[in-house]
């Protein structure tokens, strides 16, 4: 787990032993949907051509924010932290990804 210097936000790696249940659900969805072709996509290849590479190269992180967080503050913290997340250099740096999980926010809110 990576903790933001402010202590306000944290990121989990996909293989973290204490990955929150909501993050496990999103990670399973990413693997089963984003990392696979879809007939409605209109092109060959995975739905997201970067997700599988991000997982393989250790650049995918998950954040879980229960309740109704201040989304502007949360997303600003990740945006500002993003350039410092590993891998910072080399070909793996282009595959850094942060999936922010909001388990208590429903569509339309």
ZIMO-V423536 format. One record per residue. N is the residue number from 1. SS is DSSP state (hx for helix, st for strand, lp for the rest). PSI is psi in radians with two decimals (* if undefined). BURIAL is I if it has 24 or more other ideal C-beta (glycine too) atoms within 12 Angstrom, else O. Layout:
N & SS & PSI & BURIAL
N & SS & PSI & BURIAL
This chain:
1 & lp & 2.41 & O
2 & st & 2.26 & I
3 & st & 2.29 & O
4 & lp & 2.50 & I
5 & lp & -0.52 & O
6 & lp & -0.32 & O
7 & lp & 0.00 & O
8 & lp & -0.50 & O
9 & lp & 2.77 & I
10 & st & 2.76 & I
11 & st & 2.48 & I
12 & st & 2.42 & I
13 & st & 2.65 & I
14 & lp & -0.48 & I
15 & lp & 0.21 & O
16 & lp & 2.32 & O
17 & lp & -0.41 & O
18 & lp & 0.61 & O
19 & lp & 2.17 & I
20 & lp & 2.62 & O
21 & hx & -0.72 & O
22 & hx & -0.65 & I
23 & hx & -0.63 & I
24 & hx & -0.70 & O
25 & hx & -0.80 & O
26 & hx & -0.68 & I
27 & hx & -0.73 & I
28 & hx & -0.71 & O
29 & hx & -0.76 & O
30 & hx & -0.77 & I
31 & hx & -0.68 & O
32 & hx & -0.37 & O
33 & hx & -1.00 & O
34 & hx & -0.55 & I
35 & lp & 0.39 & I
36 & lp & 2.71 & O
37 & lp & 2.75 & O
38 & lp & 2.31 & O
39 & lp & -0.45 & O
40 & lp & -0.01 & O
41 & lp & -0.62 & O
42 & lp & 0.11 & O
43 & lp & 2.88 & O
44 & lp & 2.89 & O
45 & lp & 3.10 & O
46 & lp & 2.72 & O
47 & lp & -0.84 & O
48 & lp & 1.93 & I
49 & lp & -0.11 & O
50 & lp & -0.39 & O
51 & hx & -0.84 & I
52 & hx & -0.73 & I
53 & hx & -0.66 & I
54 & hx & -0.76 & I
55 & hx & -0.81 & I
56 & hx & -0.61 & O
57 & lp & 0.17 & O
58 & lp & 0.48 & O
59 & lp & 0.08 & I
60 & st & 2.26 & I
61 & st & 2.62 & I
62 & st & 2.45 & I
63 & st & 2.43 & I
64 & st & 2.23 & I
65 & lp & 1.63 & I
66 & lp & 2.93 & O
67 & lp & -2.62 & O
68 & lp & 1.39 & O
69 & lp & 2.85 & O
70 & lp & 1.70 & O
71 & hx & -0.64 & O
72 & hx & -0.79 & O
73 & hx & -0.74 & O
74 & hx & -0.90 & I
75 & hx & -0.59 & O
76 & hx & -0.71 & O
77 & hx & -0.78 & I
78 & hx & -0.70 & I
79 & hx & -0.79 & O
80 & hx & -0.52 & O
81 & hx & -0.47 & I
82 & hx & -0.83 & I
83 & lp & -0.38 & O
84 & lp & -0.08 & O
85 & lp & 2.56 & I
86 & lp & 2.70 & O
87 & lp & 2.34 & O
88 & lp & -0.40 & O
89 & lp & 2.92 & O
90 & lp & -3.09 & O
91 & hx & -0.45 & O
92 & hx & -0.37 & O
93 & hx & -0.51 & O
94 & hx & -0.15 & O
95 & hx & 0.28 & I
96 & lp & 2.39 & I
97 & st & 2.42 & I
98 & st & 2.10 & I
99 & st & 2.02 & I
100 & st & 2.12 & I
101 & st & 2.20 & I
102 & lp & 1.39 & I
103 & lp & -0.37 & O
104 & lp & 0.07 & O
105 & lp & 2.19 & O
106 & lp & 2.76 & O
107 & lp & 2.44 & O
108 & lp & -0.10 & O
109 & lp & * & O
